[in-house]
Amino acid sequence: EPEVTQTPSHQVTQMGQEVILRCVPISNHLYFYWYRQILGQKVEFLVSFYNNEISEKSEIFDDQFSVERPDGSNFTLKIRSTKLEDSAMYFCASKMSSTNEKLFFGSGTQLSVL
Amino acid sequence: DAKTTQPNSMESNEEEPVHLPCNHSTISGTDYIHWYRQLPSQGPEYVIHGLTSNVNNRMASLAIAEDRKSSTLILHRATLRDAAVYYCIPTGANNLFFGTGTRLTVIP
């Protein structure tokens, strides 16, 4: 079965540094998402992206966050100036269409902010 | 999105059937009921979804109450690999909003 690929699997950074988390969604998918999960807590929606623009974002997705699809295959999440509370597992997801298609998740990037 | 209520945890013996309940009394008429699961240290994984009729796939069955205010995910024979957190997500939107789910423990 096709997979959503995320790199790196682990990222350690210093507080205040910029990080970019990378994702390669499934090739014919059109809708892209970022979620995060703080250790021991629930999976939280961050942002959805379609047709080269943000469709919806949560309150968590403030000005420190941005997303980009720089080419036909990658989908990135950038955090401009990381905070300790940004430490979490970040999941990328994609799906083919806007109907009730299933969402495919990557295995995540564990971000640790020191 | 509809508010959901799921048991925090459940246990099952290996090779036994498991019925995971979900209440979603505020579901709207066009919301599909999605089930995802999250195995330890992995991303969420699609299990099944339906609107009104019961649904079956290779992973599980979904039984939807006639009034759609509740549903039950059925794993016909639990294996150790089915130990995970199971999320019931009624939604008509493009996005999924996860609750706290039910942690299923499978006992060998």
Interface residues (C-beta under 8 A of the other chain):
Chain A: V4 Y31 Y33 Y35 K42 V43 E44 F45 S48 Y50 S55 E56 F91 A93 S98 N100 K102 L103 F104 F105 G106 S107 G108
Chain B: Y32 H34 Y36 Q38 Q42 G43 P44 E45 Y46 H49 L51 Y87 N94 N95 L96 F97 F98 G99 T100 G101
